[in-house]
Amino acid sequence: MSGSDRRKLRVLSGVQPSGSLHIGNYLGALVQWRDLQDTYENFFCVVDMHALTVPENVRAAGLREKTLEVAALYLASGIDPARSTVFVQSEVSAHAELAWVLTCVAPLGWLQRMTQFKTKSDAASTVGSGLLTYPALMAADILLYEADQVPVGADQKQHIELARDVAARFNDLFGPTFKLPNPMIPPTGARVMGLDDPAAKMSKSTGEKAPGHAIGLLDPPNVVKKAIMRAVTDTGSELNWAEASPGVKNLVTIFAAITAETPDAVAARYEGRGYGYLKKDLVDVVEAALTPLRARYTELRADPTYLHGVLDAGAERARAVADPVLARAKVAAGLGRAR
C-alpha cells in the first residue's frame, strides 16, 4: 500500500453539553482536537445523550441551547468542519442502538467499578440506571467509528479501557467485529484544577454553582480577571517552584498550556517574584486566547443557518460511517431476520 493510499488514523471524541465549557475543556480537549486536524481523520460530537444520565439537571430547551453553544464553541476554537466531522450524538441513532447491545454484553461488575459512577452516585440523592450504563454508550460512541485513538484526560482513561474490554468480549462472543481503540492523553493541559480548590479538577457543574472556580470560555474579561486574581495559591508571597503548592502549579500549568511553553520555563520567569505578577500576566495570556474565541462564537450564533448546516452535514457523514458498523454488529449478534 502506498503512502497516499494509507488511511489516516481516526480520532473520536466529544463533550457533554451540560454546564458551561471552561478553560480546562479548552486546553484539555478543544485545543488538542484543533491540532489533530491535519494528522488524523476526526469525528467530534456533542454528546447530548450523556447529559441525560442525571435527568433532574436537564431541561429540554436548556439542553438544546447548550448543544448549540458547545457546537459553536467547537468551531470557535478552531475545529474546521471541512477537515473534521462535527455532529450531535443523538442525531445518529446508531449510538443508542449499539449502546443497548453493548450494555447487554458488559458485565455488571465492570460498570459498578467505574470511578465516575461511584463518585457521582455517592453524591446523588437519586441514581438513574443511565448513570451506571453510560460507559456502554461511551463505548458505542467510540466503536461505531472504528476509532484508532480517543483524546481524553487521564481521568477518562478508565472509560477507554472499558470500551476495549467490552469490544473484546463482544468479539469473543460473536466473532471479530470491533476494532479496539487506544487512549490519547495529551502531555500538558489535560487536567486543569479548580481555581478555588486545586485539589479538585475544574468542573462545568461546579463552575456554575461556585463563582471563581472556573474560567468560562464565554465569561467577560472582568469575570476572568476576578477569578484569576482570587485563585488559591499558598501562604507565601513569592514563587518557589521547588516547593510550589498545588494552586501555584495549577496557574503555571494553565499559563504553559496556553503559551506552549514548559511549566519549568514559565516558573523560572517568575521565580522569587510575588504571585501578583504571575496572575496579572496570566490574565493577559488567557484574554489573548479567549477574546478571538468569544468574537467568533458571537458570529456563529448570529448565523444559525450556517451552524445548523454544519451539524446537518456532520450527522450525515457520521451516519455513513456508523451505520455499517452497527449493521455488522447486529448481524454478528443474531439480531434481525435472516434473508
N, C-alpha and C positions, 0 to 999 in steps of 0.2 A: 504494500500500500504506500503510495507516495505521500509526502508531507502535505500536499494540497488536498488529498482525499481524506486525510485523517480527521475524524470528527473531533471538535473541541470537547474537552471535558465539560460536563454540565453541572450547573450550580442551581440549587433551590433554597430559598429562604423566605421568611415573612415576619410581619409584626402584627400583633393584635391591635385593633382599633378601640382599645379601652384606655381611658386616661389620655394624657397629653404627652406626645413624644418629647424627650428631653435630650440633653447633650450626651448622655450615656448611650441612648439609642443611636444618635448621630455618629458618634465616634466608634461605638462597638458594632454597628450594623451598616447604616446608610453609607458612610464614607468607604467602608470596606467593599460594599457592593459596587459602588461607583467605580472603584479602582479595579474591579474584576472584569469590567465590561468588554475589554478588548482581548482578554485572555481566555475567557470561558463563554459557554452558551448559558445565558442566565434566565431564570424564572423567579420573579419576585412577586409574591402575592400578599394581599391584605387579608389576614386570616380571621375574618369576621365570625366564622363558626366557633372558633375557640373562645370568643368573647362570651358565648352563651354558657360557659361552664359555671359561671356564677350568675344565674338569671336575675337574681334580686338586684344586681347592679346595672341591669340593662333596660333601657327604654328604646323602643323600636326606632323612633325618629332620631334619637340621640345616637344610636349605633350607626344608622345610615349616614348621618352627618360626619361622625368620626371616621367612617370608612372612606369618605371622600377626602377628608382632611389628611388622613395618612397617605392616601394615594397621591395627593398633591404634594405632600412633603417628600415622598419618594422622588418625584420629578424635580422638585425644587432643590433637592440635594445633589442632583447631577445624574440621576438614573435616566438614561436616554431610551425612550420606547422604540427607537429604531434599532437599538443594539440589545435591548433586554425586553423580555415579555413581562408586562406588569398587568396584574389581573386581581379580581376579587374572588376569594376562595369559594364562597357559596354559589357563585355563578358557574362553577364547573362541578356538575352533580357527581362526577366520578369520585370526588373526595368523600362524600357521605357514603356512597355505596361501598367503596373499598374499606372505609373505616369500620363498617359493620362486620365485614368478612374478617378483618384483622383483629377486631375485638373478640370474635369467636375463637381465634387462634391463640391469642395472648393469654397465658395462664394468669389467674387472679393474683397469685403471689408476686408476679413480676410487676403488675400495676400498683399493688399496695406498697411496694418497696420504693416507689419513685419519691424522691426527696420533696419535690414541689407539692405532691398530693398530701404528704404528711404535714408539711408546713401550713398549707392553705386550709386543710380540713381541721387542723387543730385550732385555727383562728376563726373558723366559720361556725355560726350557730346552726346552720342547715347545710348539709353536704349532699349535693346532687350527684347522681351517678356519672354525669358527664365529667365531673372533676376527676373521677377515678379513671375513666376510659379515654380521656382526651389524648393521652400518649399514642393510642392506636390511631386516632385521627391524624396526629402529627406524623406518624409512620406512613399513613396513606398519602399525606401531602408530599412526602419525600419519594416514596417508592413509585408513585404514579409517573414521575418524570425521569425515572431511572437516573437519579442524581448521583454523580460521582463524588461531589463534595457538598457539604452543608455548612455554610458560615454561621457559627454560633459562638456565644461567650462560653467560657469554661464551665459555668453553672448549668449550661444546657447540654453538655456532652453526654450526660446520662440518657437523655432522650434519643440521641442518635444511636447510642449503644443499644437501647431498647428496640429501635427501628431495625437495626441489624439483626438482633436476636429474633424478632417476630418474623422478619423476612426469611431468615434461615430456617425457622420452624415451619413456616408455610412451605418452603422449598422441600424440606424433608418429608412433609405430609403428602404433598400433592405433585411434587416434581419441580424441576428448575423453572422458576417463574420470575423472580425478582433479583435485581442487582443490589448488592449490599453497599450502602453509602458509607462515606467516611466524614468525620467532623473536620471542619477547617476553623481553627481557633487563631485569631489574629494575635501578633506578638504584643501589641500595645493598644490601649484604649478599649479593651474588651470588657473591662469590669470597672466602671466608674461608680464611686461610692457616694452616699448622700452627703451633701454639704453640712447638714446639721448633725449627722451621725455617720461618721466614716467607717463604722463597723458594719453598716448595712448597705447593700447595693442600692444605687439610685433607682427609684421606683416610680412608674407613672401614677399608680394609685395613691402612693404616699405623697407625691408631689402635689396632687390636687387637694389633699387634706391639710398639708403642713407647708405653709409658705416658707421659702428658704431652704427646703430640702433639695430641690432640683433646679436646674436651669432649663426652662421650657424653650423649645425651638421657636415658639411664637411669642415668648414673653417680650414686652417692650424693654428698651435699653435700661430704663430706671429700675425695673424689677430685676433684671440680670445683674446690674451693678450692686444692688442691695443684697442679693443672695450671695454673691462672691465676697463682698466686703465683710459680711457677717459669718462667713464659713468658719467652722470649728478648726482651730489649729492646735495649740497646746499652751501651757502656762508660760513658756518662754517668750522672748521678744525678737529673737534673731534666728535665722535659719541655720541649723546644724544638720546637714544631710545624713551624717553618720548615725545620728540619734533622732532622726525626724519621726514625728508622731504619724499615725495613720491619716490624720486630717491634712497635714502638710504634704505627705506623699500623694494624697489624692489630688490636691491642687496642682502639684508638679506634674502628675500623670496627665491631667486634663490639658495642661499647657503643652506638654511634649507631644501629645497625640494630635493636637490641632496644628502645631508648627512643624511636625515631622522631625523633631529632634529627639535625642535620647533624654530620659529623665535625669541622668547624671549631668548632661550638658546644661540643662535648664537649671538644675540645682546649683551647679558651680557658679552660674551668673549671679545668684542671689545669696551665696554662702556668706554668712556673717552680717547680712543686712536684715532689716526689720521685715516682718511679714507683709506690712502695708505695701512695700514696693512690689512684691510678688503678686499680691492681689490686684493692685492697680493695673499692672501690666497684663494680668490675666483678663481683666475686664476688657481691655483694648483688643486682646487676641480673640476672645470669644465674640466680641461685637464685629470684628473684621470678618469672621466666618458667618455669623448669623444675619448680618444686615442684607447681603445679597440674597440669602436664602429666603428671608421674610418677604423681600420685594418680589422674587419670582413666585412665591406661594400666592401672594396677593393677585398677581397677574393670572395665575392658573385658575383661581377661584372665581375671578371675574369673567372667565370664559368657560362656562360649564360644558358647552358643546365639545370643545377640544378635549377636556378631561374625560368626559363620558366616551368619546370616540377612542381614546387611548385604552380605556378599560374594556370597551366592547371588542376591539381588535385583539387585545391581550387575552381575553377569555376565549376567543375563537382559536387563537394559536395554542393556548393551553389545552383546550379540548382535543385538538388534533393530535397532541402527544399523549394525553392522559387516557382518552377513551380506548385506544387499542390495548394499553396495558391492563386496564380494568377488564376488558373483554377476555384477554388471555388468562387473567386470574380467575374469572368466573368459570371459564371452561375447565381450568385445572381443578377447581374445587367442586365441579359437578353441578354448578348452578345452571338453570335454564333447561331447555329441551334439546335432545339430540336430533340432528337433522341429517 
